[in-house]
Structure formats: structure tokens, C-alpha cells
Amino acid sequence: MSAEYVVAHGNPHVLLCERGIRTFETATRNTFDVAAIALLKQISHLPVIADPSHASGHRELVPALARIAVAAGADGLLVEVHPNPDKAWSDGEQSMDFAGFDDMMDGIEPYLSLRSHSFSRRPASGVRPMEAVG
């Protein structure tokens, strides 16, 4: 089902998310398709967010991919954060700790200075941060 179909049938609350594409590359979980972000911003009115955590599968790559996504025009980021990523029940290898997330957001600031809006460090409306487990 396409985003246009969903919007045309009454749901205006649609956004697009770049999470990477499957390729033969094995160093990362997926190949982060930054060109898709730029293209979607040109051909669609819908917001485009990027998920560098899922795309890379490695927390040390997330800050660089987040900067790339913002530079390409992404309207938001989906980043996995956990108080103790090494003890997370799932996806710990791609999750950042709180300090790493704050450092990443500080590193994004220069890329945002050219934008008409800024990113918030808070979860989207209606989204609650997960409680620390374990």
C-alpha cells in the first residue's frame, strides 16, 4: 500500500522513513540510501525521517549517518537509545547511550543552522521513552 493511497483515503498522518536497503554489503545491516531522502523531499510533500540506527546496525556509525541524513534534508531522526545498550534485550549493538546521544545531537547543530526548523531531543508526541530494563 502506498503512502499516497493512505493519504487519499483519509489519513493525513503519514511520514516516510529511510531505514536502509538490503544489498550484498555485509559490513552494515543495510545500505543507508541518502539519495532517497533528497529525492523524496523533491517529489513528495510528506515528511521524511531517517533511522540511522536500523540502517547501520552499529552504534558507532549512527552519529555520522545522522549528520548525513540531516544534510540531505531529513525532517527528523529515529535513533535508538538505551541507558545500558550492552544489556538491552534487543538491538543493543545499534543503540546509543544517553551521553552518546547528547554528543550526537550537539554534532548535528552546525547542519541545522541552514535549516528553517530545528530538531528536538524529545520523543514525538504520544511516544514515551522506554523504562530502563535490566
NORGI-V285374 format. One line per field, one symbol per residue. phi: phi as a letter, one per 40 degrees, with the letter a starting at -180 (. if undefined). psi: psi as a letter, one per 30 degrees, with the letter a starting at -180 (. if undefined). burial: 1 if it has 24 or more other ideal C-beta (glycine too) atoms within 12 Angstrom, else 0. Layout:
phi->???
psi->???
burial->???
This chain:
phi->.cccccccbhbccbbbbcbhbcbccbcbcbccccccccccccbbcccbbbbcccccgbdccddccccccccchdcabbbcbacadcbccafccbccccccccccccccddccccccbbcbccccdgbbccccbg
psi->kleeeeefgfjfiklkkjgllkafkfflelkjifeeeeeefeflfkkklkifeeeegjeffeeeeeeeeeefgkflkjkkkkfiefgkflgeffklleeeeeeeeeffeefffflflllkglllkfkkkkkkk.
burial->00000000000000111111000000011111110110011000011111111111111011101111110111111111110010000010011110011001100100110000001000000000000000
